[in-house]
Amino acid sequence: MLWIILEQMQSLRVTMQERPWKMKRSFSRSTLRGQKGFSEIDLKLEMVSQDALRRTLFPLGGLTKDFVKKIAAENRLHHVLQKKESMGICFVGKRNFENFILQYLQPRPGKFISIEDNKVLGTHKGWFLYTLGQRAKIGGLREPWYVVEKDSARGDVLVAPRTDHPALYRDLLRTGRVHWVAEEPPAALVRDKMMECHFRFRHQMALVPCVLTLNQDGTVWVTAVKAVRALALGQFAVFYKGGECLGSGKILRLGPSAYTLQKGRSTPSMAVEGSGSGRGDSPGRGPTL
């Protein structure tokens, strides 16, 4: 881990001048973005409480990955230099994801259906085995198809024929109650009920300019200035202002896709997770960044 929660080490004293590269202690109420070249530590800290952050060490927080490798080389830690980065799911490793999941969940066969013409293209073992945006493995089809929606009630997975299909793009979402790292919403958001910032919902993705609209229940609407690919319910939207991680909220509701809007449906439906997403109209478009 890149941080140590000091629950039992209140009296710890560190001489920062002796080894300035060894650790960086956070006494502030904010969390800064990780250095370029590191896995973004802020995506792991955006839900941590202030009480924990005030007693947390970030040994590598101010360093680049190249500099850490240089330190490892100087200390002959060759196993560190040779270790490959983990790109899979934590604790699953290199095992086949579908086989792993089906050890714990019963198969729920369903259909792959084209979102363009409702044609049945094939079958699958369970909608929960697929993530929005991923390539669907459909037997007998040579061209690639991509998951754009999942119908858990019917068990169907809707797919589209291109990786850049407009059904994969949305510019509006609503979160659950936001956890603010500083324990309270930013002053500008409280004052104006709207605020320009950036967000991301996936590891190492580029930050997306957006406008937040604060709701009375502590949830927020997020309006991206440009449609984003493969937004999914259940992911966390993490918010940034400058170099600071402000906090995050679980994505509970999605606006209509670009494909839905292009087709001109009069009352486009919004994807909702469970019944706890809250009600209310979507916000008006905010200012352009």
Order of alpha helices (4+ residues) and beta strands (2+ residues): beta-beta-beta-alpha-alpha-beta-alpha-alpha-alpha-beta-beta-beta-beta-beta-beta-beta-alpha-beta-beta-beta-beta-beta-alpha-beta
